[in-house]
Amino acid sequence: MTAKGELDNLRQQLVNASRQLSVCQGNAGLPTTAPAVILYSAFSTFYCGFENYEGSRCNFQAKTGSGYTSSSGYIWLRQSGRPSSQTGPNMDHTYETSSGHYMTINADYIAQHTSSSSSHTMRLVSPTFEPAPNYCIRFWYNTHGVDVQPLKVYAKINNGLGNPIKLIHPVNSVEWKFGEVEIYSEYTAHKFQVVFEGSTDAHYSYVYHSGSSSTKTYTHRYGNVAIDDVYVYNTTCKDIPVCPLNSYKNVNTDNTTSCYTFHSSPMSWYDAINECKKQSYNGHLASISDQQEQDYLVNLIMSDIGLMTTGQNGFYISGNDENSENHFVWTNGGSPTSISYSNWYPGQPNNVGSNQDCVLMQYSDAGYQWGDVACTEKHPFICESRY
């Protein structure tokens, strides 16, 4: 066996031991040891979903041209929901609910507050990253709107932006799109910052009529740009595992492959999503599309005494009806999809207290049939990434 093979074998043994330790710690109510730290010991991962637990902006700084302040709205703003039906996403990419957040340039707001037709340039500047041979930058973006201008990504060294390392031409779609760019030693031999730059010339004007009447009109108001779930890895993109190495893999009936990780430390539904996102750029709480997938997960649980013990408290999956009561959707890909297969326990969902919006594989003595619970309740959970 080669040295690399021996190292991979030892790493996998360490991962397996860590997985069992994590289950035992969770069952005992102790802080868990995260296998992902071991898996990715060869590189580090910076992740920001712009949610409250991260300090909202993860030390990103919103900057713009001179003459504007942060209260003026001429910067990247933290937004939730859908401010306009004509531009911007329906909701955030992280939670896919009305309570989730993303960063946006709100051209619609600017059009209502300035009469200047000059272009307004706004930059969102990351924390500083240390030198390394390579970096991979991944993010999700939305360019829905007929007036959206290109999104530019820079690697800023000292005070110089240089040329964009990625230029994204707008696609008028309400769906979130995946962006990726790799940078090499010419940039990464230095400390640098990632900069997202957007611009708009949105403005208002008046059309005057005979007499003293006038009409206020808006130009290029449908030009919102949004980003969410930003990842920065100090390695090449190809060296980032498609799935966490400590995951269980299953080939689905649609010929996709799902990778699952079980987490025994109880968290709220939202915090559980954050943990899944940290694992993978396409990570989410598990969504169960058919009986085969339900059976697969139940068999995994029943074959492991640690997971069986953890499962007495149920496992969160990605179902949610926060946006529309009793219309449950999977929040697993940037745009919620209606649940077609379900496995509810008799009498469920029942929305006790009118605040039960999240789905739990709840009833361990009935094949882990589902129930709805308050999203703030803390439970173990299952993460999934699908390719």
C-alpha positions as CSV (number, residue, x, y, z in Angstrom):
1,M,0.0,0.0,0.0
2,T,1.3,3.5,-0.8
3,A,1.9,6.1,1.8
4,K,-1.2,8.0,0.6
5,G,-3.3,4.8,0.8
6,E,-2.1,4.2,4.3
7,L,-2.9,7.8,5.3
8,D,-6.4,7.5,3.8
9,N,-6.9,4.2,5.6
10,L,-5.8,5.7,8.9
11,R,-8.0,8.8,8.4
12,Q,-11.0,6.6,7.7
13,Q,-10.4,4.6,10.8
14,L,-10.2,7.8,12.8
15,V,-13.4,9.0,11.2
16,N,-15.2,5.8,12.1
17,A,-14.0,6.1,15.7
18,S,-15.0,9.8,15.8
19,R,-18.4,8.9,14.5
20,Q,-19.0,6.5,17.4
21,L,-17.6,8.9,19.9
22,S,-19.9,11.7,18.6
23,V,-23.0,9.4,19.0
24,C,-22.0,8.5,22.6
25,Q,-21.3,12.1,23.5
26,G,-24.7,13.2,22.1
27,N,-26.5,10.4,23.9
28,A,-24.8,11.5,27.2
29,G,-25.7,15.1,26.6
30,L,-22.1,16.1,26.1
31,P,-20.6,18.4,23.4
32,T,-19.9,16.3,20.3
33,T,-16.7,15.8,18.4
34,A,-17.4,16.8,14.8
35,P,-16.1,14.2,12.3
36,A,-16.0,16.9,9.6
37,V,-13.0,18.5,11.4
38,I,-11.0,15.3,11.0
39,L,-12.2,14.8,7.4
40,Y,-11.1,18.1,6.2
41,S,-7.9,18.4,8.3
42,A,-5.9,19.0,5.1
43,F,-7.7,22.3,4.6
44,S,-10.0,24.8,6.3
45,T,-13.5,25.9,5.4
46,F,-15.0,29.4,5.8
47,Y,-18.8,29.4,5.6
48,C,-21.3,32.2,5.8
49,G,-25.1,31.9,5.4
50,F,-25.8,35.4,6.7
51,E,-27.9,34.1,9.6
52,N,-28.1,35.4,13.1
53,Y,-25.9,32.8,14.8
54,E,-23.0,34.0,12.6
55,G,-23.2,37.6,13.7
56,S,-25.4,38.2,10.6
57,R,-22.6,39.0,8.2
58,C,-19.7,36.8,9.3
59,N,-17.4,39.9,9.3
60,F,-18.3,40.8,5.7
61,Q,-18.2,44.6,5.2
62,A,-20.7,46.4,2.9
63,K,-19.0,49.3,1.1
64,T,-20.0,51.7,-1.6
65,G,-19.0,54.9,-3.3
66,S,-18.4,58.2,-1.4
67,G,-21.4,60.2,-0.3
68,Y,-23.5,57.4,0.9
69,T,-23.9,55.9,4.4
70,S,-24.9,52.5,5.6
71,S,-28.3,53.8,6.5
72,S,-29.0,55.1,3.0
73,G,-29.6,51.7,1.4
74,Y,-26.9,52.2,-1.2
75,I,-25.0,49.1,0.0
76,W,-25.4,45.3,0.1
77,L,-28.3,44.8,2.5
78,R,-29.3,41.8,4.6
79,Q,-32.7,40.8,3.4
80,S,-35.4,38.1,4.1
81,G,-38.4,37.1,2.0
82,R,-39.2,38.6,-1.3
83,P,-39.3,42.4,-1.5
84,S,-40.6,42.5,-5.1
85,S,-42.3,40.0,-7.4
86,Q,-40.3,41.4,-10.3
87,T,-36.8,41.1,-9.0
88,G,-34.8,39.1,-6.5
89,P,-35.3,35.6,-5.1
90,N,-38.5,34.3,-3.4
91,M,-36.5,33.5,-0.2
92,D,-33.1,32.8,1.1
93,H,-31.0,29.7,0.0
94,T,-30.1,28.5,3.5
95,Y,-33.4,27.9,5.2
96,E,-35.7,28.4,2.2
97,T,-38.2,30.1,4.5
98,S,-39.5,33.6,5.1
99,S,-37.3,33.9,8.2
100,G,-34.0,33.1,6.4
101,H,-31.6,35.8,5.2
102,Y,-29.4,36.7,2.2
103,M,-27.4,39.7,1.0
104,T,-28.8,41.8,-1.8
105,I,-28.4,45.0,-3.8
106,N,-32.0,46.4,-3.7
107,A,-32.3,48.3,-7.0
108,D,-36.0,48.7,-6.4
109,Y,-35.3,50.6,-3.1
110,I,-32.6,52.8,-4.8
111,A,-35.0,53.7,-7.7
112,Q,-37.4,55.1,-5.2
113,H,-34.8,57.2,-3.4
114,T,-32.5,58.8,-5.9
115,S,-33.0,60.9,-9.0
116,S,-29.4,60.4,-10.1
117,S,-28.9,58.3,-13.2
118,S,-25.3,57.6,-12.4
119,S,-24.2,54.0,-11.8
120,H,-24.0,53.1,-8.1
121,T,-21.4,50.4,-7.4
122,M,-21.7,48.4,-4.2
123,R,-19.1,45.9,-2.8
124,L,-19.4,43.2,-0.2
125,V,-15.9,42.5,1.2
126,S,-15.0,39.3,3.1
127,P,-12.7,38.9,6.1
128,T,-9.0,38.5,5.2
129,F,-7.7,35.0,4.2
130,E,-4.2,33.8,4.9
131,P,-1.8,32.7,2.1
132,A,-2.1,29.2,0.8
133,P,-1.2,27.4,-2.5
134,N,-4.8,27.4,-3.7
135,Y,-8.3,28.6,-2.8
136,C,-11.7,27.5,-4.0
137,I,-14.6,29.9,-3.6
138,R,-18.2,28.7,-3.9
139,F,-21.4,30.6,-3.4
140,W,-25.1,30.8,-4.5
141,Y,-26.4,33.8,-6.4
142,N,-29.7,35.2,-7.8
143,T,-30.0,37.6,-10.7
144,H,-33.8,37.7,-11.2
145,G,-34.9,40.9,-12.9
146,V,-34.9,42.5,-16.3
147,D,-32.6,45.3,-15.2
148,V,-29.9,43.2,-13.4
149,Q,-26.3,44.1,-14.2
150,P,-23.4,41.7,-14.1
151,L,-22.1,40.4,-10.8
152,K,-18.3,40.6,-10.4
153,V,-16.1,38.7,-8.0
154,Y,-12.6,39.9,-7.1
155,A,-9.6,38.7,-5.0
156,K,-8.5,41.9,-3.4
157,I,-4.9,42.2,-2.4
158,N,-4.0,45.1,-0.2
159,N,-5.9,48.0,-1.8
160,G,-6.0,46.7,-5.3
161,L,-9.0,44.9,-6.8
162,G,-7.4,44.0,-10.1
163,N,-9.5,42.4,-12.8
164,P,-12.5,40.2,-11.8
165,I,-11.7,36.6,-11.1
166,K,-15.3,35.8,-12.2
167,L,-17.9,37.7,-14.2
168,I,-21.4,36.5,-14.0
169,H,-23.9,37.7,-16.6
170,P,-27.4,37.8,-15.3
171,V,-29.9,35.1,-15.9
172,N,-33.5,36.3,-15.4
173,S,-34.6,33.4,-13.2
174,V,-36.0,33.3,-9.7
175,E,-33.9,30.2,-8.9
176,W,-30.7,30.3,-7.0
177,K,-27.6,29.5,-9.2
178,F,-24.3,28.0,-8.1
179,G,-21.1,29.9,-8.6
180,E,-17.5,28.6,-8.3
181,V,-14.1,30.1,-8.9
182,E,-10.6,28.8,-8.2
183,I,-7.6,31.0,-7.6
184,Y,-4.0,30.1,-7.6
185,S,-0.7,31.3,-6.1
186,E,-0.5,34.5,-8.0
187,Y,-3.3,35.7,-5.8
188,T,-3.1,33.3,-2.8
189,A,0.6,33.8,-2.0
190,H,-0.7,37.0,-0.4
191,K,-3.3,37.7,2.2
192,F,-6.5,38.6,0.3
193,Q,-10.2,39.3,0.6
194,V,-13.1,38.1,-1.6
195,V,-15.2,41.0,-3.0
196,F,-18.6,40.7,-4.5
197,E,-19.5,43.7,-6.6
198,G,-22.8,44.7,-8.1
199,S,-24.1,47.9,-9.6
200,T,-27.3,49.6,-10.7
201,D,-28.3,52.9,-12.3
202,A,-31.8,52.7,-10.9
203,H,-33.4,56.1,-10.3
204,Y,-36.7,58.0,-10.5
205,S,-37.7,61.0,-12.6
206,Y,-40.8,63.1,-13.1
207,V,-42.8,63.4,-16.3
208,Y,-44.5,66.8,-16.2
209,H,-48.0,67.3,-17.8
210,S,-49.8,70.4,-18.8
211,G,-50.6,72.5,-15.8
212,S,-48.9,71.7,-12.6
213,S,-49.4,67.9,-12.5
214,S,-46.5,65.4,-12.8
215,T,-46.0,61.6,-12.7
216,K,-43.1,59.9,-10.9
217,T,-41.6,57.2,-13.0
218,Y,-38.9,54.6,-12.1
219,T,-36.0,53.5,-14.3
220,H,-34.2,50.1,-14.0
221,R,-35.8,49.3,-10.7
222,Y,-35.9,45.6,-11.4
223,G,-32.2,45.0,-10.9
224,N,-31.8,43.3,-7.5
225,V,-28.7,41.0,-7.2
226,A,-28.5,38.5,-4.3
227,I,-25.9,36.1,-2.8
228,D,-26.1,33.5,0.0
229,D,-24.2,30.6,1.4
230,V,-20.6,31.6,0.7
231,Y,-17.8,29.0,1.1
232,V,-14.0,29.7,0.9
233,Y,-11.7,26.7,1.1
234,N,-7.9,26.9,1.2
235,T,-7.5,24.0,-1.3
236,T,-8.4,23.3,-4.9
237,C,-12.1,22.7,-5.8
238,K,-11.4,19.2,-7.1
239,D,-9.8,18.2,-3.7
240,I,-13.0,18.9,-1.8
241,P,-14.9,15.6,-1.3
242,V,-18.3,15.4,-3.0
243,C,-19.6,13.9,0.2
244,P,-18.2,13.9,3.7
245,L,-16.0,10.8,4.1
246,N,-17.9,9.7,7.2
247,S,-21.3,9.5,5.4
248,Y,-23.5,6.6,4.4
249,K,-24.1,6.4,0.6
250,N,-27.3,5.3,-1.0
251,V,-28.3,5.1,-4.7
252,N,-31.8,6.5,-5.0
253,T,-34.5,5.3,-7.4
254,D,-33.9,8.3,-9.7
255,N,-30.2,7.2,-10.0
256,T,-28.9,10.0,-7.9
257,T,-26.6,9.3,-4.9
258,S,-27.3,10.6,-1.4
259,C,-24.8,10.9,1.3
260,Y,-26.1,11.0,4.9
261,T,-24.5,11.9,8.2
262,F,-26.2,11.4,11.5
263,H,-25.9,14.0,14.2
264,S,-26.7,13.1,17.8
265,S,-26.3,16.4,19.5
266,P,-29.8,18.0,19.7
267,M,-30.3,21.3,17.9
268,S,-33.2,23.4,16.7
269,W,-34.3,22.8,13.1
270,Y,-32.6,26.0,11.9
271,D,-29.3,25.3,13.7
272,A,-29.4,21.8,12.3
273,I,-29.6,23.2,8.8
274,N,-26.6,25.4,9.5
275,E,-24.6,22.4,10.5
276,C,-25.6,20.6,7.3
277,K,-24.6,23.6,5.2
278,K,-21.2,23.7,6.9
279,Q,-20.5,20.1,5.7
280,S,-21.2,20.7,2.0
281,Y,-22.1,23.5,-0.4
282,N,-25.2,21.4,-1.4
283,G,-25.9,20.0,2.1
284,H,-29.3,20.1,3.7
285,L,-31.4,18.2,6.2
286,A,-32.5,14.9,4.7
287,S,-35.5,14.9,2.4
288,I,-37.2,11.5,1.9
289,S,-38.6,11.0,-1.6
290,D,-40.0,7.5,-1.3
291,Q,-40.5,4.4,0.8
292,Q,-37.2,3.0,-0.3
293,E,-35.3,6.0,1.1
294,Q,-37.3,5.9,4.4
295,D,-36.5,2.2,4.8
296,Y,-32.8,2.8,4.1
297,L,-32.5,5.4,6.8
298,V,-34.5,3.3,9.3
299,N,-32.3,0.2,8.6
300,L,-29.2,2.3,9.2
301,I,-30.6,3.5,12.6
302,M,-31.8,0.0,13.6
303,S,-28.4,-1.5,12.8
304,D,-26.5,0.8,15.1
305,I,-27.1,0.8,18.9
306,G,-25.9,4.3,19.3
307,L,-28.3,5.6,16.6
308,M,-31.1,3.6,18.1
309,T,-30.5,5.3,21.4
310,T,-30.3,8.7,19.8
311,G,-33.4,8.0,17.8
312,Q,-35.6,7.9,20.9
313,N,-35.6,11.7,20.5
314,G,-36.4,11.5,16.8
315,F,-34.4,12.9,13.9
316,Y,-35.1,16.2,12.1
317,I,-35.5,16.1,8.3
318,S,-36.0,19.0,6.0
319,G,-39.8,19.1,5.8
320,N,-41.4,22.4,6.8
321,D,-44.7,24.3,6.4
322,E,-43.7,27.7,7.8
323,N,-44.6,29.5,4.6
324,S,-48.0,28.0,4.2
325,E,-49.8,26.1,7.0
326,N,-50.3,22.4,6.2
327,H,-48.5,22.7,2.9
328,F,-45.3,20.8,3.7
329,V,-42.3,21.2,1.5
330,W,-38.8,19.9,1.3
331,T,-36.2,22.7,1.8
332,N,-33.3,21.0,0.1
333,G,-32.2,22.8,-3.0
334,G,-32.7,26.6,-2.9
335,S,-36.4,26.4,-3.9
336,P,-38.9,24.5,-1.8
337,T,-40.6,21.5,-3.4
338,S,-43.9,20.0,-2.3
339,I,-43.8,16.8,-0.4
340,S,-45.2,14.0,-2.6
341,Y,-44.3,11.0,-0.5
342,S,-45.1,11.2,3.2
343,N,-45.0,8.8,6.2
344,W,-47.1,10.5,8.9
345,Y,-47.9,8.8,12.1
346,P,-51.7,8.5,12.6
347,G,-53.1,11.8,13.7
348,Q,-50.1,13.7,12.4
349,P,-49.5,16.5,11.5
350,N,-51.6,18.2,14.2
351,N,-50.0,21.6,14.7
352,V,-50.4,21.6,18.5
353,G,-50.3,25.1,19.8
354,S,-50.3,26.4,16.2
355,N,-46.6,26.5,16.1
356,Q,-45.5,23.1,14.8
357,D,-43.9,23.7,11.4
358,C,-41.0,21.2,11.2
359,V,-40.9,17.5,10.4
360,L,-39.4,15.0,12.7
361,M,-38.8,11.2,12.2
362,Q,-40.5,11.0,15.5
363,Y,-42.0,7.6,16.4
364,S,-39.2,5.1,16.9
365,D,-41.6,2.3,17.8
366,A,-43.5,2.8,14.6
367,G,-40.7,2.7,12.0
368,Y,-39.8,6.3,12.6
369,Q,-43.0,7.6,11.2
370,W,-43.2,11.4,11.0
371,G,-44.7,14.0,13.3
372,D,-44.7,17.8,13.2
373,V,-43.0,19.7,16.0
374,A,-42.0,23.3,16.9
375,C,-38.9,24.2,14.9
376,T,-37.3,25.6,18.1
377,E,-37.3,22.1,19.8
378,K,-33.9,20.5,19.9
379,H,-33.5,17.1,18.3
380,P,-30.9,15.0,16.6
381,F,-30.9,15.3,12.9
382,I,-29.8,13.8,9.6
383,C,-27.9,15.7,6.9
384,E,-27.9,14.8,3.2
385,S,-26.0,15.9,0.1
386,R,-27.1,14.6,-3.2
387,Y,-25.3,14.3,-6.5
